[in-house]
Amino acid sequence: MKTILIIGATSAIAQETARAYARDGDKLILVARDPARLDTLSEDLKSRGAGETHTIALDVLDTDRHGEVIEEAWSRNNGIDIALVAHGTLGDQTGGEKDYALAAREFQTNFLSVVSLLTPLANKMQEKKAGTIGVISSVAGLRGRQSNYLYGSAKGGLNTYLQGLRNRLAHHGVAVVTLLPGFVDTPMTAELPKSPLFASAKTVGRGVYKALNKRKNVVYLPWFWWGIMTIIRCIPEPVFKKLKL
Ligand SMILES: NC(=O)c1ccc[n+]([C@@H]2O[C@H](COP(=O)([O-])OP(=O)(O)OC[C@H]3O[C@@H](n4cnc5c(N)ncnc54)[C@H](OP(=O)(O)O)[C@@H]3O)[C@@H](O)[C@H]2O)c1
């Protein structure tokens, strides 16, 4: 039986990943900011076979508590086998273009809070010489676009951070998995018009579960986003800057 830590556990994608681990009978430590939704999720996962569940309420912007939260999660079962960081916000792009406070919040939630949480967690796994860290980033981090470059650049910074962390921890038996979904039909994208490119939270959540178990490096979810992003990244900048994306 493995111990799985999920931060941002009430995310639609993370809930699907948690259900897959519950079916395996694993122990789940669930961290999210809404205690009522955490309780509901915990009961649901127990009914699906989770060996044990434990919940911790946390607003990830409260970085002063990150050390104690990681310590609590780690000490409950003498370590964590797999940690998934899933929280994120698709903030107000046009608002952030006018108001730095909104832009900074986007960076704090999508990038800096992850660095703050992974600092103590990575050190513990490095010392134990075991573990897997997975973080849900986004294909939006692979090329800046006018429609969402605040979110995209926060995820882009996150991608580079995870690449460096993976390089560091590979020498200590710890895997770091960068998860790159494309469009997923979740509360985060409720306002966006849907297209055939949208995947379900279930498909992507199962993809996260498989990638973590296989200790992959970088995974596109669904896989076809690798092809789309390869083409998008090949467009020369003089052409790309004229597109309205
Ligand atoms: N949906 C997509 O198209 C898509 C595409 C690429 C990447 N992603 C990434 O996938 C991940 C999961 O998102 P999702 O699609 O599953 O959307 P979601 O269901 O809206 O999940 C987002 C989660 O982030 C949590 N969160 C936001 N700010 C927080 C804070 N300050 N403290 C604690 N928790 C906070 C939310 O908690 P509350 O429920 O309490 O607000 C929610 O559980 C995110 O990292 C997102 O950037 C999504």
The ligand as an SDF file (V2000), in Angstrom:
LIG
                    3D

 48 52  0  0  0  0  0  0  0  0999 V2000
   -8.6160   22.6800  -17.2300 N   0  0  0  0  0  0  0  0  0  0  0  0
   -7.6720   22.8710  -18.1620 C   0  0  0  0  0  0  0  0  0  0  0  0
   -7.9610   23.0910  -19.3470 O   0  0  0  0  0  0  0  0  0  0  0  0
   -6.2250   22.7840  -17.7630 C   0  0  0  0  0  0  0  0  0  0  0  0
   -5.2670   22.7670  -18.7960 C   0  0  0  0  0  0  0  0  0  0  0  0
   -3.9230   22.6890  -18.4770 C   0  0  0  0  0  0  0  0  0  0  0  0
   -3.5400   22.6340  -17.1580 C   0  0  0  0  0  0  0  0  0  0  0  0
   -4.4830   22.6640  -16.1620 N   0  0  0  0  0  0  0  0  0  0  0  0
   -4.0130   22.6370  -14.7900 C   0  0  0  0  0  0  0  0  0  0  0  0
   -4.6040   21.5340  -14.1300 O   0  0  0  0  0  0  0  0  0  0  0  0
   -4.6090   21.7790  -12.7220 C   0  0  0  0  0  0  0  0  0  0  0  0
   -5.9600   21.3850  -12.1540 C   0  0  0  0  0  0  0  0  0  0  0  0
   -6.9600   22.2380  -12.6790 O   0  0  0  0  0  0  0  0  0  0  0  0
   -8.4200   21.7320  -13.1060 P   0  0  0  0  0  0  0  0  0  0  0  0
   -8.5300   21.8360  -14.5580 O   0  0  0  0  0  0  0  0  0  0  0  0
   -8.6740   20.4230  -12.4340 O   0  0  0  0  0  0  0  0  0  0  0  0
   -9.3540   22.8700  -12.5370 O   0  0  0  0  0  0  0  0  0  0  0  0
  -10.1880   23.0150  -11.1810 P   0  0  0  0  0  0  0  0  0  0  0  0
  -11.1110   21.8670  -11.0050 O   0  0  0  0  0  0  0  0  0  0  0  0
  -10.7530   24.3890  -11.2180 O   0  0  0  0  0  0  0  0  0  0  0  0
   -9.0570   22.8970  -10.0620 O   0  0  0  0  0  0  0  0  0  0  0  0
   -8.2590   23.9650   -9.6370 C   0  0  0  0  0  0  0  0  0  0  0  0
   -7.9590   23.7020   -8.1800 C   0  0  0  0  0  0  0  0  0  0  0  0
   -7.0060   24.6580   -7.6920 O   0  0  0  0  0  0  0  0  0  0  0  0
   -7.4360   25.0010   -6.3780 C   0  0  0  0  0  0  0  0  0  0  0  0
   -6.8990   26.2790   -5.9370 N   0  0  0  0  0  0  0  0  0  0  0  0
   -6.8470   27.4490   -6.6410 C   0  0  0  0  0  0  0  0  0  0  0  0
   -6.3130   28.4140   -5.8710 N   0  0  0  0  0  0  0  0  0  0  0  0
   -6.0260   27.8290   -4.6640 C   0  0  0  0  0  0  0  0  0  0  0  0
   -5.4920   28.3060   -3.4500 C   0  0  0  0  0  0  0  0  0  0  0  0
   -5.1180   29.5890   -3.3160 N   0  0  0  0  0  0  0  0  0  0  0  0
   -5.3290   27.4420   -2.4300 N   0  0  0  0  0  0  0  0  0  0  0  0
   -5.7070   26.1540   -2.5540 C   0  0  0  0  0  0  0  0  0  0  0  0
   -6.2390   25.6250   -3.6710 N   0  0  0  0  0  0  0  0  0  0  0  0
   -6.3990   26.4800   -4.7140 C   0  0  0  0  0  0  0  0  0  0  0  0
   -8.9610   25.0480   -6.4820 C   0  0  0  0  0  0  0  0  0  0  0  0
   -9.5280   25.0210   -5.2070 O   0  0  0  0  0  0  0  0  0  0  0  0
  -11.0570   25.5240   -4.9940 P   0  0  0  0  0  0  0  0  0  0  0  0
  -11.9220   24.4710   -5.6370 O   0  0  0  0  0  0  0  0  0  0  0  0
  -11.1760   25.6100   -3.5090 O   0  0  0  0  0  0  0  0  0  0  0  0
  -11.1750   26.8430   -5.6850 O   0  0  0  0  0  0  0  0  0  0  0  0
   -9.2160   23.8050   -7.3130 C   0  0  0  0  0  0  0  0  0  0  0  0
   -9.2800   22.6560   -6.4890 O   0  0  0  0  0  0  0  0  0  0  0  0
   -4.2250   23.2410  -12.5440 C   0  0  0  0  0  0  0  0  0  0  0  0
   -2.8680   23.3390  -12.1760 O   0  0  0  0  0  0  0  0  0  0  0  0
   -4.4110   23.8190  -13.9390 C   0  0  0  0  0  0  0  0  0  0  0  0
   -3.5910   24.9630  -14.1560 O   0  0  0  0  0  0  0  0  0  0  0  0
   -5.8210   22.7320  -16.4480 C   0  0  0  0  0  0  0  0  0  0  0  0
  1  2  1  0
  2  3  2  0
  2  4  1  0
  4  5  1  0
  4 48  2  0
  5  6  2  0
  6  7  1  0
  7  8  2  0
  8  9  1  0
  8 48  1  0
  9 10  1  0
  9 46  1  0
 10 11  1  0
 11 12  1  0
 11 44  1  0
 12 13  1  0
 13 14  1  0
 14 15  2  0
 14 16  1  0
 14 17  1  0
 17 18  1  0
 18 19  2  0
 18 20  1  0
 18 21  1  0
 21 22  1  0
 22 23  1  0
 23 24  1  0
 23 42  1  0
 24 25  1  0
 25 26  1  0
 25 36  1  0
 26 27  1  0
 26 35  1  0
 27 28  2  0
 28 29  1  0
 29 30  1  0
 29 35  2  0
 30 31  1  0
 30 32  2  0
 32 33  1  0
 33 34  2  0
 34 35  1  0
 36 37  1  0
 36 42  1  0
 37 38  1  0
 38 39  2  0
 38 40  1  0
 38 41  1  0
 42 43  1  0
 44 45  1  0
 44 46  1  0
 46 47  1  0
M  CHG  2   8   1  16  -1
M  END
$$$$
